[in-house]
Amino acid sequence: MADTDPAELERRIERTRAELAKTVDAIADRVSPKNVARRTVAKAETSARRFLVSVGDKVGDVVGVTPRPVKPGDEPQGLWAEEEPSLAPVLIGVGAVLAVTAVVMLWRRRRR
């Protein structure tokens, strides 16, 4: 037979209401524009960092420069004590990006 105690039914109803309120609050928090924007920005930043590291590795492979990881305890003054950084790989990379961008823009204009 079903539980017909009014006090028990009221406790169950209140417990269900509290659970439902928590669920609705969690859904509202998840879909709020501010939180969605924050998650989107964080995802874009992570993707951009991964892309930049990937491009840096590729450029380093092409130019022949191996990246030297920096440890948190390294002193900034002694960081380049063994070899001074060369500006050539950076300039080559920037030039290559500009050249590819120009070619893509010209190709798109001709297709129109």
Disulfide bonds with the S-S distance in Angstrom:
none
